[in-house]
Every structure is written in structure tokens, then in C-alpha cells.
Amino acid sequence: MFNSAILSKLSFKRPGFAGCPAWKMPFLLLAIGLGTGLLPASGTAGALLGIPVALALPWLGLSSAWSQAAACLALALLAVPLCGMAERHYGRKDDGRIVADEYLTFPIAMLGLSHAPAVFAVAFLTSRLFDIVKPPPARQLQALRGGLGIVADDVAACLFSLLTNHAIFYFMGPFFRQEGWIP
């Protein structure tokens, strides 16, 4: 019924832990998003982990825009070595199992926005759209070597998403408030 190309897209990826030293396992698990990178549509599945990461920032006491921006920078910087190590382990440029770049950069798309479910939904959709389309300079940033190249295009995509989200909620905010979707 399904051809093999479709079935290969719907199948789970192998974790590829063979030959991985024990000390490297926790980092590899973080790089593959605790297994979300093994799912079909791994980038989107992995990006879902960005929602609890973004929700955790105010819970951790990071409520000002500056403190959240600093946390976003720290998360993106953390993603670089994680993704670089996983890329070296898998031996492929931006292997599809690597999703730390998706979930550790997603909070950028939420900077300065309400944490209402509708806002998260819009931010998630726009961040995925820009990550898939990769408008300039995101596509060019992807060509950088190692973990920096894996993460830089996602940072650019989330910045595009952030600008788009602020525009959406600036112009459509009254509608969203009237419908009770945002406070």
C-alpha cells in the first residue's frame, strides 16, 4: 500500500549509541531531545520540547525581558557543543536525530510574549515555518561548520519568528483578546 520511501519517513530512527562511551551518553541524549529526534518529523517533534523550556524561564525567576534574553543566549550557546558533539558521533552534517538546536532555541520565538496557549501555538507554527523555509541568512548560516552551523540557522529562524509573532499579536491582539485566547 505504501511505497518504501513513505515508510522510511514514517519509521523511527535508530539511536546510534553503539560505541558511545558512557560519559558521552547524557550529552547525546540531550542532543537527540531525550529520544524525540528518533521520531518521524524529528525536527518538529524535538521542537515541542522547546515549549516546556520556554515555560520554565519565568518559573526559574527569569521574568524580565532582559533575563529571558540572556537565558535564550545561554541556551543557544549550550546547544552549539551538544549539537557539535552529536554531529561528530553520527558522522553526518546536521543528522536528523539531532534536535537540541530546535528545542533550545525555541524560547527565542517567545521573548516578550504572553504565555497563553494561543501564543505558544502561533510561535511554534511560525518557528517551524521559518526553520523549514530558511529565509536568508538562515540558509547561509547553516553552512557554518559543526555545532555552530547546526544552531545558527535555528537562531535566525526563531528571530524571524519572534518578529512575526510580535507583529501578529500587535495587529491581531484585539481579536485574540476578544475571543479570550490571550489575556
N, C-alpha and C positions, 0 to 999 in steps of 0.2 A: 504494500500500500504506500509506504513512504520510501523514497529513494535513500541511498546511503548518505548522501550529503546532508539531507534534512535530519536523519537520525544522528549523525555525528554532531550536529549543532545542538540537539536535544539531550545528548548524553553527558554524564558527569565526567569531569576531567580527573585524571589520577593525581594524587597529591605530590608524587615525585619525591618522597622523603628518603628513598634509598641512598645510602652513602652519606647521609646528613649527620654530622656529629651532634651529639646530644645537646651541647651548649648552643647550637645554632637553631634547634627546633622551635623554641619560643619565638624567636625573631621571624622565622619562616612562617609560623602560624599567624603572626600578626600581619605579615606581608600578604598572605592569602586570605586575610579577613576572617580568620577562625573557620575557614572552610567555605566561605561564600564565593571565593574565587574558583572553586571547583564546580559550581553550579552552571547550568546553561545561562547565557546572558550575564556572565560573571561580573562585568563592569557595573551593570545596573544592580545586580544582587549585592555586590560589595558596597556600592554607594548607599544602599539602605542602612548600613552600619553608621553612616555619617549623621543620621538623624539622632540617635542617642548620644553621639559625640557632641553635636550642637546643643542638645537639650542639657547636657551635663555642665556646660560652661557657666550658666548662671547659678546652677546648683552648687558649683565649686566656689561661688563667691565672685565670679567674673561677670559683673553685671554692667559695667560701663563699656561703652563702645571701644575705648582705648584698650582696656584689659582684654576684651574679647578679640580685638585685632592682634594684640600681642600673642594671645593663645593660638590664634589661627596661624600666625607666622611660625610659632614654635611647633605646631602640629605638622605644617608643611615641611619644616626643616627636619623633623623626626622621620617623615616619610621618605626623604631622599636616601639615607643609608639603608633603611629597611628594604626599599624597592631595589636599590643597587645590589644589596647582598642577595636578594632573591633572584635577580636577573643573572648574576654570576652563577648561582646554584643551578638554575634551569638552563643556562647557556643560550638563551634567546632574548633578543631585544624586546622589552616590554611584553613578556609572556602573559597570556590571557589569565593565568591564575593569580597574577599579582594585582591586588586591588587596594592596597594601603593608600595608593595615590587617590583613589576615588573617595574613600571614607574619611581620610584625614584632611582633605581639602574642602569637603562639602560645607563645613561651618562658615567658610568664607562667603558662600552664597546667602547666608542668613544674617550677616552683620547688620545691626541696626534695625532689624525687622522683628515684628511680633512673633511669638512662638505659638500662634494659633495653628491648628491643623491645616487650614486652607493655605496659610502662608508656607508651611512646610511642603505641602503638595505642589504649589506653584514653584517654589525654589528647587525642589527635587526635579521636576519636569524640565525647568529651564537649564539647570546644571547638566542634566543628562543630554539635552538637546545640543548645548554648546560643546560638550565633551565629544559627542559623536560627530557633529559638523566640523568642529575645529576651525573657526574663523581665524584669519591671520591676526596675530602672530602665533596662535596656539599651535598650528600645524608645524611651523618652523621651529618652535621651541622643543617639539617632540624629537627633533633630530639631535638635540644635545646628548652627550654620552652619559651612560649609566643612569643612576637613580635620579639625577637632576633632570634628564630628558623625560623620564617617566612622569615626574611630578610637575615640572614646569608647565606643560600643556594643560594639566588639570587646574593649576592655579589660575592660568589665563582664562580657562573656560568658566571657572567659578567667579572670576571678576566680571566677565561678561554677564553671567547670570545675576550677580549682585546688582549691577547697573540696571538690568532689565527688570528685576524684581522691584527695585525701588521705583522705577517708572510705572510699572503695573500698579503698585499699591498707592502711588501718588495720584494717578489719574483714576484708578478704579476703586480706590479706598472707600469712597462714599457708598458705592454699590455693595461692596463686601460687608461694610458695617450695617447697611440697611437689611441685608439678608441674614445678619447675625453670624457671619463667618469669621469676622475678626472683631476684636473689642474696639 
